[in-house]
Amino acid sequence: MKKYKRAFETLERPFAWLDLDALDANIATLSLQTKDKRVRIATKSVRSVEVLRYLEEHVPYMCGYMTYSAAETDYLAQQGLNHFLIGYPVYETESVRNLCKWIKKGKDITFMIDALAQAGWLHQIAKEQEVKVNVCIDLNLSIKTPIVYFGTRRSSITTIDDASLLIDQLQAMSSLEIVGVMGYEAQLAGVQNQPKNKAKGLMIQQLQQQTKEKVTKLRQQMVALVKQKVGDLQFVNGGGTGSLAFTANSKEVTEVTIGSGFYAPSIFDFHKSVKLESAAGFALRVTRKPTSDTIVCHGGGYIASGISEQREPTILSAGLTYYPTEGAGEVQTPLKVSTKEHYEIGDTVYFRHVKAGELCEHFKALHLVRSEKYKGAFNTYRGDGQCFL
């Protein structure tokens, strides 16, 4: 971590950092994988308006944002951003009314739908606001076998019949217009396929390979059905950082979504096909040394959501491990020091978060470094006084 020592020497700890050289390298790597597909940026994995603007300037074929709540979309519209696909169904009346007002002003906003209840509610608000609202149908591409359910339990649209019925229902609602389809292959994009347990990793890789053909066939059939009933679509969205190479070769897909890959959190250390540079993390101060082989950092309990090989932050600084009986603490974190390393009170320890955007919920700013020099800071959503989920 010598390259960060001089750049961040005067900053108070804890702080979060963003390595612009690594970010640029990740943009280049991911752009090669997307080929000629348009790119939608997942805001949940970025959570900084200034970083979003940076990505908009530097990501080739960038076509818009996949946001994660109505309130967040409203806030980003206020900041001058545009072309939003809300990646999840929303059900908050005032926030959606605000978005309808933005649509009247010319903003491009699309809502996600997978059930009649969501659509009916949205239709009523759109009628009340006297505006036509774009919607995207969320397909469930999970594969169910007698042994395992491989994928995510989200969308209720699992079959051609499900999709056909929902299309008919949507077309009966005059205030809604179907403009897109999302077919996210979560079992390929989000499942760690190179875990520490090699046998488990081999099983996951085999499952992923076996399901690729099924995922492609199901998505193609559903997209063809929507086009048959609706006509041309504005977009067909798919993919994530972990499945870019596969999705970029899917003819039915017009755009891919990228989010976590820009920061490259440690969750991708367990993905076989993802080779990116660590671009973001945080730093803690050593404030105690109770024994010669133990140091204590002030802070550190930034535990990741979901299921992962590791939910505690990954330690970047050399020769340090968590104590299994304590882990990452709420306000202080004891670490075991190997015999080859030496740490004293006042030193700095560097970490990576397991997830990307969740890092930004703990810090007001991302402090920037390029070529070992400090380059100022970008505010996070939290630094802007915002908290959406």
Phi, psi and omega in degrees: 000019181298328183294340180263343189300311183287321183297321187252016189303321187267357182284143173285143178265150359280158174211159175254147183232156176225119181271107184293328177296315179293321178299314179298320179296320179292322176301315181295316180297313182292325180295325177295325181286331184283344180057237184260011180284146171290156185239128174250132185267126179280109186291334181298336182266003182239304174054043175205122180298319183292324176290322177300318178294321177299315180294321179300326180283332191249343183271119178296146177061022178295129185238355180156195186234143167259109182266174186237000172202161179293319180296319178297317180299318177301314181297316180294326175296321177298331181277001177096003178280164184207171177069075186249133165246113178284116192285357186218150175300140179238154187214034182249113193299307186295321179295320180290323175300318178299321180293324177298323177295322177294322179298320177299329180275359175107003178288145179265104184228128180238135181261148180268136183224139170217009182207152181299321182300317178297314184295316181298317178298313180296321179301318180295318178293318179299319177296315179301320182273359179055054180217149175266131187248134176280139177230154178238134179272125182266114180268145175263110182260016177295151180249122181255124177239169178299339185262318188215148169263110188255101182147205182243152178260084183229276184293146177271359181269092185251346183227168175300319180297319177302313182296317182298316180296316181295320178301314179300318180294318180294320182292342177278355182255109189292341183267359180244144177227125179283118182240348184202169177226138172244126174233088186268118181272074187301327182291345175259321186278326191247356182265127180290116186253011175223059182287176180295327176281105186296323180295319177296318180298318179296320179296316180296317180298320178293318177298318180297317180296319181293329185270348182302315180296319180293318179298314180299313182297315182295315181294318179298317180297315182292319178297318179298321179296314180299315180297322179297320183274329188253324188107197182297143179255155175287327182199156166233114187260143177199172170082167175203180184307320184283352182228020186302315183300321178289311186292325180297338178264005180271113187296329183285344182271134179255339180213150178242157179252134176231136177216286186300330184299336180292315178277336182052065177291173189287351175301331182279357173295341183251021174250124185296319189267359184253114179236096184233169180261137178297116186249346183216152179182198180216165184230140178237153177269140170280120183241353178216153173215080186292332176220171183294337181247020179222132170238158179235125178263147180273106183107188171121352185275052182263077187278138183281153174283169173079194180249127182212163173302328181212128179257340176286152176304145177278132181276122178273324181296145189288146168072025182235141176220157176285152167279123184299338180276352182231319181066206179276120187277165182294311179235354173208145186231111176281139180230142177272133183259130177289162183293341182275345186248160181222125178230146178233164174303133182102343179289169180244139175243134183255142183226161166243141174282153178290324178254168183271290185294332183298332175306318186288345176286348182256351186224147181278342183209155169253115181277133192262143175225139173215129181053043177066016179241142179288133185235030178087204185213150171252130175294145168270175173305317181300320178295335176273004181079024184246145175209118190251320178218000000 
